[in-house]
Amino acid sequence: MTRSESVSRREYFKWLVSVGGTAALAACLDAQNEAPGEESVPIPKGDPSERPDRQHAWNDALETDDAGNYRLPTHHVLVAFNLLDDPTADDADTVESALRSIESAYGYDSDGLLFTVGYGPSYFERLSADSPIPEPRALTSIEDPVFDEFDGLIHLASDKPDVVLEAESALFGELSKPNGVEMDATLNGIVERADPRRTGFLGTGQPAAHADEIGGLPDGISEETPAFMGFKSGFQSSQAPEDRVTLQSGPYAGGTTTHLETLDIQLRAWFTQEDHWLRVAKTFSPEHAAEGTVGETGEKLDTATGAAEAAEQTASDARTEGVVGHAQKTARARDEDGTAPLLRRDFNTTDRDVPGLHFLAHQRTIDDYVRVRQAMAGEDIDGVGQRVNNGLLQYIFVVRRGNFLVPPRSKRSLPGIGEA
């Protein structure tokens, strides 16, 4: 019996995405062709001129759930890369040709491909230029992360597992015609992949689909849960508008910044040590738990979590309830008008053979991220422990951090060297 026969198709596709490479792509295509009773749906081709100049402007291309919250694609790959040599203007032209070939191969939507290309501080050091973003650092007193020090990061996302695999392989010269479209150029000879390659997934039932990879699904977690910790995320009220995270001035106006934080999750402890009431209280707030406003997986919340209102009670909840929620702590860092400063594009992962989260956020400045992350840490709150009863901190642990600039599309190909 093959692996594709012994596990669910959904789990098999996620496993192939995590493995990567042309062999995984071939296996993915074979499994799709062998699907009984399923009609093959063509992957839409694209037109680079139809994509906006803001790389991070995905919302117009995303589907929404029944409540109107944007739904991110199911499959995600984060490909780190380093420059092979000092880049030239010709290299920049070649990179742009490769990226435009990918845009021609796939439509600008979740059935096609959404992607961003970002650059770390080391890239700008390579150019002997001042970096527009800071080096990553530890943001709380309870973490000791590894820092991403490679030159760049490509984020690929699609509802189709073969699309992210094929696009990655095509960019690095391992196949010549993604979705039947000839590549005009590749990244080969200019950059090389760096470790770690990171992958992940989103969607209802995804944690259950990955149960075998994490030693089984803990008792108490629904087969239909959309995320490892049991609750939906990405509510409109908790997400920054794309304009809020867009750089307004300077050489990279129209771009954004990315912070990438990789977390390990102690999932079994979360579901065995806490009942549903406490899971709601620690995720949202004690008031959410007391009033039953969340539901089993967050289905009662529509597009608004109520975190902004709960934020005002954070200190009093710590004193009177002995517990504070992740959402209410984080909402303390919102703008004065109540707007969230971060646009989350995060997703679940089992890359490290444990439940995890690649927390990818766009924001106008890395300082915005630092402000939110330190509010989430709650080190200023009296009445709760540094981790215990302090939101989710008892169960999530920072593994890596990295900062990146995501330029506008017009400057995305080796910025500072040449423009396509």
N, C-alpha and C positions, 0 to 999 in steps of 0.2 A: 504493500500500500504506500502510495506517495504521500508526502506531507500535505499536498493540496487535497487529498482524499480523507486524511485522518483528522483534519481540523476544519473549522468553518472557513468558507471562502474569505470572509471579511478579515479574520485573523491572519490567514495566509497572505493576503495582500499587504497587510501592515508589516508582517515579518519580511516580505520581499523588499519593501521600501526601506526598512531598517538595514538590510544587508547591502543594497545598492549594487551598481555595476550592470554590465550588459547581460550577464548570466541571469541575474534577478529579473531584469526587464524581459528577457526571453521567456522565463518561467511565468511571469505575470501575463504576458500576451497569450501563452499557451493555455493558461488556466481560464482566461476570459473566452477564448475560442472554444474551449471544451464545455462551457456552461450549458447544460441542457435546457432547452426551451427559452433561452434568453436571446433576444435580438441584439446584434452589435449596433451600437449607436455611434455614428462617426464623430470624431473629436473636431470641433470647429477650428478652422484656420483663422488667422488673424491678419490685421493690418496695423503696422506700427503707427500710422498717422492717426489712428483712432484712440490711442492711449494718451492719457493726460500727461502733462509735463511733471506733475508731482508723482514720483514713484510710489509713494505711500497712499495715494488716492485710490483705494480699493472699494470704498463703500458703494459707489455707483455700479460696480460690477458684482456685488455680493447679493445673494438671496437673503430674505428675511424670514424669521419664524412667524408663527401665528400672531404674536404680540407686536411684531414690527421691529424686533431686535435683529441686527445684522448677524448673519450666520457665516462664519469663516469656513473655508474649504476643509475637507476631511483630512487630507494628507499633506504633511509638511516635511521639507528637508532643508537643513541649514548647512551650507557648504562653505567651510572656511578656506581661505587661500592666501598664499604669499607670493610676492613678486619674485621672479627668477633673476632679474637683472634690473639695472636702472632703466626706468621706462622712457620711451621716446614718443614723439607725436605720431609716428607711424604705428606704434603699439596701441595708442589710444584709438586710432582709426580702426584698427583690427578688432579691438574689444567691442567697439560700437557696432561694427558689422556683425559680429557674433551675436550680440544681444538683439539686434534688429532681425536677424534670421530667426531667432527663437520667437520673437513677437509675430513674425509672419507665419510661423508654424502653428501657433496656438491662439485661439480667441481670448479676448480680454474678459474672462468671466471664470466662474468656479469650475465649469466643465472644460475650460481651456487651461490657461496658466496665469496666475498672478505671481509677480516676483519683485524683489528689490535687491539692489546692490549697494552695500555700505562699505566704508573704509575706517579702519582703526587709527589710533594715534601713531602707530609704528609706520603706517603708510606715509604720513606726512613727514615723519622724521627721515624716511628714506629720501624724500625730496629736499631735505634741509629746509623745510618750511614750518612755520608755526602751526601746530595742530589746532583746528577749530573745536576740538573736543578734548576733554581731559583724559588722562590715564584712569583706568578703573581702580577702585580702592574698596576696602572693607567699609561698609556703611553702618554697621552696628557693632556693639561690643561682644556679641555672641557668635560671630562668624569668622572664619579663616579661609576664604575662598581661593581657588586658583583663578588667575586672571587671564582672559583672552588677550594674547599679544600678537596675533597674526595680523596681516595687512588688510584683509577684507573678509566680507561675509555676504553670501548670496542666499536669500530666503526664497524658496520655491514652494508654491502652494496650489493644490488642485483637488477636486473631488475624485479625480481619476488617478489611481496609483501608478499606471503606466506613464502618465504624463510627466510626473515629477522625476521618475527614473529616466525616461527618455530625454527630457530636457537637460538633466545633469550630464548624461553621457554625451549628448551632442555638443554641449558647451566645451567639454574637454576632449573632443576629437575622437570619441569612441564609436560614433556612428555618424553617417553623413546626411541622412534625410529624416529628421524628426517629423512625424506626421506627414511624410511624403514631400517635405519642403527641403530643398537643397540648402545646406549651410554655406554661406559665403565666406565664413571665417570661423575660427575657434579660438579658445583661450590658450591653446597649447603653445609652449615656447615663451609665453609672457608671464603666466602665473602657474602655480601648481597647488593642488589640494593640500590642506593642512589638517591636522587632527585637533579636536575630535570632529568627525562628521556627526551631525545630530539630526534626529528624526522624531516625528510624533504624529498625533492624531486627535481628532475631535469628533463629537457627534454622539447622539443617544445610543447607549448600549456599548460604547467603545471600551470602557473599563472591563465589562463582562467579556468582550471579545478577546481581551488580553489577559484573562485570568490565569491561564497556564504559565504565562511568562513571569508572573509575580507570585507563584506558589499557591494559586487558588484565590477565589473571591471571598473576602471576609463575610461572615454572617452579618446581616443587617444592611448590606448594600444592595440596592435594587438592580435587577438585570437591565433596567432601562435608564439608569443614572447616566447623565451626560458627562460627568467628570469624576476623577478618582475620589474626590472628597465628598461627592454625593449631591452637589448643588450646581445648578446652572450658573454661568457667569456671562459677562459681556452685555449686561443690561444697558440700554441707551443712556440712562441717567448717570451711570458710572463710567461712561466712556467719553473721552474728549472728542469734540468735533474735529474733523481733519484740519480745518482752518486754525484751530487752537494749537495744534502741534507743528504747524508749518513755520519755517523760518521766514521772517518778514523783511529782513534786510541783509546786506553783506553779500559776499561773492557766491554764497550758496542759497540765496533767497529762493523760496519755493521748495526747498528740501526739508529734511527733518533730522532728528537724532534718534538713535536706537540704543536702548540698554537691554542687554540680554543676561538674564539671571537663571541659572539652572538650579533646581531644587530637588532634593530627595524627599519623599513623603513616607512617614511611618503609618501606612494605611491601615494595617491590621490593628495597631494600637488605637487609632482614631475610631474605629468601629467597635472595638471590644471594651475600651475604657470609658466611652461616652455614649449616653443614650441620645435619642433624636433631639430632645429638648436642649441638651447641652451643645450638641453639634450646631443647632440653629443659633444658640446664644453666642457661641464662639466664632461662628462664621459671620453672623449679621449683628445681633445685639441681644441682650436679655429681654428687651421689650418685644422684639420680633418673636422670640420663643414664647413669651407669656401670652401674647395676643394671637398666636397661630397664624401669622400673616404670610408665612413662607410656603407651607405645603411640604410634600414629601421631598421634592427635588428643586423647589423654587418656582413651581408652576403658577403659584398665586401672585407672583410679583409683577407680572406684566412687563413693562419697560422700566419701572422705577423700584429701587430696593428700599427707599426710605432711609438710606444710610446718612444722608445729610442731616435729617432731623435727629437721628439717633446720635450723631456725632456730638451734639450739644450736651448729651447726658453721659459722655464717656467717663468723666471724672466721678460723677455721682454714682454711676453703675459700679465702678470699681470699689467705691466705699460701701455701698448698700448691698450689692449683689455678689461682690467678690469675683466678678468675671466681666470682661469686656469683649466685644466682637471685633473681628478683623475688619469688616466693612465700616463700622462706625469709627474706628481708630483712623483708618485710611482717609475717610471723608473729611477729617479735620484739616487736611492739606488742600482742600479744594480752593479755587479762586474765590474772591469776595462775592461774586455773583452766583456762586454755587456750582460753577462749571468744573468738571473733573479735568485735571491737566494732562493725564496720560491716556493714550489710545492703545489698548491692549490687543495684541495679536498673538497671545500665548496658546500653548497646546500641551496636552498630556504626552508622556513619553515612558518607555521602558528601556531606554538606551543602556542604562547601567544595571539592567536586570532587577531593578526595583521600581515601584511606582514613582513617577517623577513629573516635573513640570518644567518646560522651557518657557520662562516668563519673559516674553519679548514685548517691549513697550516702546511706542514712539512718543516723543515729547519735543517741545520747542528747544529746550536746553536740558543738558544732563542735570543741572541744578534742580529742575522741576522734578526729575525722578528721585533725586536724593531727598528732597523735601517730603515727597509722598512716602518713600521707603522708611524714612526715619519716623514719620507719623505712625506708620504701620507697626514699627518696632515697639512703640509705646514705652520707651525707656523713661519717659517723664511722668508716667501714671503711677500714683500711689495706690496701694490696696490690692495689687496683683503681683505675681512673680515676674521675673525676667522672661520666663517662658510659660510657666504654669498659669492657667486661666487668663492668659494674655493673648486673646485671639487664637490664631492657628500655630503660634510659634513653638508649641510643645511637640508639634508633629511635622514641621517642615524645616529643612536644613539646607543652607546655601552651599552649593558645590563650586560654582564658577560665576564670574562676572565679566562683562565686556561692554565697552562703549564704542559706538560707530556713528559716523556721519553718513546719512543717506542723501546725496545731492539730488537736485532735480534731474530729470532724464537728459536734459541738454548738457549736463556736466557729469553724468554718471560714469563715463568711461575714462578711468585714470585721471581724476580731477587734478587740475593744476599743471597738466602736461599738454593737453590739447583738447579741443572741442570738435565733436563730429558735426 
